[in-house]
Structures are given as structure tokens and as C-alpha cells.
Amino acid sequence: MSHKTSKESTEEVTSGASANGYTDISELKDSYDVVIVGAGGAGMTAALQAKDAGMNPVILEKMPIAGEIRSNHLL
């Protein structure tokens, strides 16, 4: 079963992270209050809540497009 979105299947989808590029490792800080692995919905929520609580979070994501939406074949 194949579903198509309003975008052409040949058009590349990018997120803010992939459009802006990743932070160079030399620009990372020496310490963070919270390290979050994965930039999906839960990771983003955790980062926002940590920031709201006055902490300094960092998100580590292995994929160029953040979140589980990149692999959902139904979209």
C-alpha cells in the first residue's frame, strides 16, 4: 500500500536541523545539565521542559531529519 503526500516523492524533505546543518563539535559546550538521545517527540519535549526549568540541555540525534516522522511510510 502506497500513500503520497502533497509533495512530490522526488522532493527532498528537510528539517530545521538538516537545513541549518549540525553544530560543529568545536562549538559544543564542555558540560550540559541534561543529555537527550533522540530528537523525536519525546526528546524535543524533554529538551523544552529542561530549558523551561532553567537547565542547559543538549539533544543528540543520529539522523539528518529529526523525529520518527522520517520513517513513517504512511505519510
Contacts in CASP RR format, 6 or more apart in sequence:
PFRMAT RR
TARGET T0000
AUTHOR 0000-0000-0000
METHOD contacts of the structure
MODEL  1
MSHKTSKESTEEVTSGASANGYTDISELKDSYDVVIVGAGGAGMTAALQA
KDAGMNPVILEKMPIAGEIRSNHLL
3 73 0 8 1.000
3 74 0 8 1.000
3 75 0 8 1.000
5 75 0 8 1.000
7 13 0 8 1.000
13 65 0 8 1.000
13 70 0 8 1.000
14 64 0 8 1.000
14 65 0 8 1.000
15 64 0 8 1.000
15 65 0 8 1.000
15 66 0 8 1.000
16 66 0 8 1.000
17 39 0 8 1.000
17 61 0 8 1.000
17 64 0 8 1.000
17 65 0 8 1.000
17 66 0 8 1.000
18 64 0 8 1.000
18 65 0 8 1.000
28 58 0 8 1.000
29 56 0 8 1.000
29 58 0 8 1.000
31 56 0 8 1.000
32 56 0 8 1.000
32 57 0 8 1.000
32 58 0 8 1.000
33 50 0 8 1.000
33 54 0 8 1.000
33 55 0 8 1.000
33 56 0 8 1.000
33 57 0 8 1.000
34 46 0 8 1.000
34 47 0 8 1.000
34 50 0 8 1.000
34 55 0 8 1.000
34 56 0 8 1.000
34 57 0 8 1.000
34 58 0 8 1.000
35 57 0 8 1.000
35 58 0 8 1.000
35 60 0 8 1.000
36 43 0 8 1.000
36 46 0 8 1.000
36 47 0 8 1.000
36 50 0 8 1.000
36 57 0 8 1.000
36 58 0 8 1.000
36 59 0 8 1.000
36 60 0 8 1.000
37 59 0 8 1.000
37 60 0 8 1.000
38 59 0 8 1.000
38 60 0 8 1.000
38 61 0 8 1.000
38 62 0 8 1.000
38 66 0 8 1.000
38 67 0 8 1.000
39 59 0 8 1.000
39 61 0 8 1.000
39 63 0 8 1.000
39 66 0 8 1.000
39 67 0 8 1.000
40 61 0 8 1.000
40 66 0 8 1.000
40 67 0 8 1.000
40 68 0 8 1.000
41 67 0 8 1.000
41 68 0 8 1.000
43 59 0 8 1.000
44 59 0 8 1.000
44 66 0 8 1.000
44 67 0 8 1.000
46 57 0 8 1.000
47 57 0 8 1.000
47 59 0 8 1.000
50 56 0 8 1.000
50 57 0 8 1.000
51 57 0 8 1.000
61 67 0 8 1.000
63 70 0 8 1.000
69 75 0 8 1.000
END
